[in-house]
Every structure is written in structure tokens, then in C-alpha cells.
């Protein structure tokens, strides 16, 4: 079992902050939004990637000292100038003073997400179904990878807690496309009988394997596609020397269930707190 120590959490949060920063800058550039920014604070990062982007948030705070109120006020002002709410994703293992500061400044709890992890190297708990073929996608298959993930996201399984967020297709395409440009990012496609069935992402950072962006087309669910995609990414991460794999899920979701079947443990939750944008 992987114990949820603060050192393990700090590694996972640093990896997430790095991916968020890389993706936000790339997404803002693709959208031509010159107001995009990446600001470091309290060991974490605040990012803005353009109006309505899923990457507009503050994450990974609290693993490199306390958050100074003046730093937070500066970030809030930057979001306010862009007419954007401030969303903070705060680990339960972060510096406890940060939650108190956010509450004091008017942030509201809107939800949670779960971070699960497991030690590597890994051996798959279940053999993929022979009819399922997994391959790392090439550059000319990027549009197919984007399509299968976004189509899968559009028809989520009705299990667990529903996310408080919903984004249009264009916003998701910008984010996922930007993520693929991050160093250490790999895209995978699953096919059933030769037909595209699902896709997933893997990013390798400082020994941490980040499992991100997995989805299966509705018509091909309950056939082991997600299990096969997960097993392939764990095997790849093990081959390149990662010692920890991590995945973020909605509480009680099918994604969390699939991860736990592959040996992942619930490490910690993140509280999602939001401060509304000022009136226009």
C-alpha cells in the first residue's frame, strides 16, 4: 500500500502544478490570449489560460510554507481584472492555515475531488480482453485522440458525485491539445475489433506517473477498455522508472472504482473552493 504522507502528496501536487502551468501557457498561446499568466505561490501555481478555460485555477498550495495574504490578494486581483472567479483546489494534506485564510477571504466550498495512488513498478491485476488493442497514438492521430476523449466526456457514467463544472467542446479541445505539448506527455488509443473505443493520457514527471484524461465511447463501455488503458499506462510508467502513479477522480465515480480495482488507494481529497468574480 502507498501511504498518504505529506511528502508523497507534495510530489503529486508538484507534478500537477507543473502540468497545469505548461498547459495553461500553451493553451493561452493557441487561443491567442495575451492575458494568460502563470504565477507561483506557496509551492503551488495560479494559472489563467483564457476566458472560460478549465485551466483557470489555483492549485498545489501549501507544501512550501504558508500562503501570504498579500500574495493571494495579488492573484485575486489578476483574476478579477479578467472577470474570472478564483477557484482553488486545496489538498487535505496542505498547510492547514490556507483553508482558514480562504474562508476569511470569502471563498465557498463547492465540491471535492479524490487523489488516488499506488506504488510502481506494477503488474496489472487483470489481463486485458484479447479483442482490445492499446497503442500509443502518433502526432497524426491527435485529432482522433481528442475526438474520442471529448465524446466520452460528453456522456459520463452516472455514478458518484457529479462535477460542479461543465465546459464546451472548444474549451476541452484547447486544454487537451495544450496538455499533449507538455514534456513527458503520452497519448494512448484503445480499439475494439479495430474500431476506436477510448483514449487516455499519461504524463511522466520526476518519477510520478500522472494518469489523465481517460474516456470510453458510450457504445463500447463495460468491455474492459478503461482497464486495458490503465494497465498499459502503468506498464509504460514502470518501464521508464516511475515509482508512484497518481490519478484524480470525482468521488465515487466509475473512474475511481476502476483505479481501485487496479491497486490504487485513496490518498487524499482536494477541497474545491471558489471566490466569485466581481460584478462587471
Residue pairs with C-beta under 8 A, 6 or more apart in sequence:
1 119
1 265
2 8
2 117
2 118
2 119
2 244
2 265
2 267
4 93
4 117
4 265
4 267
4 268
6 63
6 93
8 117
8 244
8 267
9 63
9 91
9 93
9 94
9 115
9 267
9 268
10 43
10 63
11 206
11 207
11 208
11 244
12 115
12 117
12 208
12 244
12 246
12 267
13 43
13 44
13 59
13 60
13 63
13 91
13 94
14 43
14 60
14 63
14 205
14 206
15 203
15 205
15 206
15 208
15 210
15 246
16 59
16 60
16 210
16 248
17 43
17 44
17 45
17 59
17 60
18 182
18 205
19 179
19 182
19 185
19 203
19 205
19 210
19 212
20 45
20 47
20 55
20 57
20 59
20 60
21 38
21 45
21 47
22 178
22 179
22 181
22 182
22 183
23 49
23 55
23 175
23 178
23 179
23 181
23 182
24 36
24 37
24 38
24 47
24 48
24 49
24 53
24 55
24 178
25 36
25 38
25 49
26 178
26 179
26 181
26 182
27 36
27 49
27 50
27 53
27 55
27 174
27 175
27 177
27 178
28 34
28 35
28 36
28 48
28 49
28 50
28 53
29 36
30 174
30 177
30 178
31 49
31 50
31 53
31 174
33 49
33 50
33 51
35 48
35 50
35 82
36 47
36 48
36 49
36 50
37 46
37 47
37 48
37 78
38 45
38 46
38 47
39 45
39 46
39 47
39 74
39 75
39 78
41 58
41 61
41 67
41 68
41 71
41 72
41 75
42 61
42 62
42 63
42 64
42 65
42 66
42 67
42 68
42 71
42 95
42 98
43 60
43 61
43 62
43 63
43 64
43 65
44 58
44 59
44 60
44 61
44 62
44 63
44 64
45 58
45 59
45 60
46 57
46 58
46 75
46 78
46 79
47 55
47 56
47 57
47 58
47 59
48 55
48 56
48 78
48 79
48 82
48 84
49 55
49 56
49 174
49 175
49 178
50 56
50 174
51 82
51 83
51 84
52 167
52 168
52 171
53 171
53 174
53 175
54 165
54 167
54 171
54 172
54 175
55 175
55 178
56 79
56 84
56 85
56 87
57 87
57 88
57 89
58 75
58 86
58 87
58 88
58 89
59 88
59 89
60 89
60 91
61 67
61 88
61 90
61 91
61 94
61 95
61 98
62 90
62 91
62 93
62 94
62 95
62 98
63 91
63 94
63 95
65 95
66 95
66 97
66 98
67 95
67 97
67 98
67 101
69 101
69 105
72 101
72 102
72 105
75 86
76 86
76 105
76 275
79 85
79 86
79 277
80 277
80 278
83 277
83 278
83 280
84 277
85 274
85 275
85 276
85 277
86 107
86 274
86 275
86 277
87 272
87 273
87 274
88 102
88 107
88 272
88 273
88 274
89 113
89 270
89 271
89 272
90 98
90 99
90 102
90 270
90 271
90 272
90 273
91 115
91 268
91 269
91 270
92 268
92 269
92 270
92 271
93 268
99 271
99 273
102 273
102 275
105 275
106 275
107 273
107 274
107 275
108 273
108 274
108 275
108 276
109 271
109 272
109 273
110 164
110 272
110 273
110 274
111 161
111 163
111 164
111 272
112 161
112 251
112 269
112 270
112 271
112 272
113 248
113 249
113 250
113 251
113 269
113 270
113 272
114 248
114 249
114 250
114 251
114 256
114 266
114 268
114 269
114 270
115 246
115 247
115 248
115 266
115 267
115 268
115 269
115 270
116 246
116 247
116 248
116 249
116 256
116 259
116 260
116 264
116 265
116 266
116 267
117 244
117 245
117 246
117 247
117 264
117 265
117 267
118 244
118 245
118 262
118 263
118 264
118 265
119 243
119 244
119 245
120 209
120 234
120 237
120 238
120 242
120 243
120 244
120 245
121 238
122 234
122 235
122 237
122 238
122 245
122 262
122 263
124 231
124 234
124 235
124 262
125 261
125 262
125 263
126 224
126 227
126 231
126 261
126 262
128 134
128 224
128 227
128 228
128 231
128 232
129 223
129 224
129 228
131 192
131 193
131 223
132 190
132 191
132 192
132 197
132 223
132 224
132 225
132 228
133 190
133 191
133 192
133 194
134 188
134 189
134 190
134 191
134 228
134 229
134 232
135 188
135 189
135 191
136 186
136 187
136 188
136 236
137 144
137 145
137 187
137 188
137 189
137 199
141 187
141 189
142 177
142 180
142 187
144 189
144 196
144 199
145 176
145 180
145 187
145 189
145 199
146 173
146 176
146 177
148 189
148 196
148 197
148 198
148 199
148 215
148 217
149 172
149 176
149 199
149 200
149 213
149 214
149 215
150 169
150 172
150 173
150 176
150 215
151 215
151 217
152 198
152 199
152 215
152 216
152 217
152 218
153 172
153 215
154 169
155 218
157 221
157 253
157 254
159 252
159 253
159 254
159 257
160 250
160 251
160 252
160 253
160 254
160 256
161 250
161 251
161 252
161 253
162 250
163 250
164 272
167 175
176 201
176 213
179 185
179 201
179 203
179 212
179 213
180 187
180 201
182 203
184 203
184 204
184 205
185 201
185 202
185 203
186 201
186 202
186 203
186 204
186 233
186 236
187 199
187 200
187 201
188 199
188 200
188 201
188 202
188 229
188 232
188 233
189 196
189 198
189 199
190 196
190 197
190 198
190 199
190 200
190 216
190 225
190 228
190 229
191 197
192 220
192 223
192 225
195 220
196 217
197 216
197 217
197 220
197 223
197 225
198 214
198 215
198 216
198 217
198 220
198 225
198 226
198 229
199 213
199 214
199 215
199 229
200 211
200 212
200 213
200 214
200 215
200 226
200 229
200 230
200 233
201 211
201 212
201 213
201 214
202 209
202 210
202 211
202 212
202 233
202 236
202 237
203 209
203 210
203 212
204 210
204 237
204 240
204 242
207 241
207 242
207 243
207 244
208 242
208 244
208 245
208 246
209 233
209 234
209 236
209 237
209 242
209 244
209 245
209 246
210 246
210 247
211 230
211 233
211 245
211 246
211 247
211 259
212 247
212 248
214 226
214 229
214 230
214 255
216 225
216 226
226 254
226 255
226 258
227 258
227 261
227 262
230 258
230 259
230 262
231 262
233 245
234 245
234 262
237 245
245 264
246 267
247 255
247 259
247 264
248 270
249 255
249 256
249 259
250 256
251 269
256 266
260 266
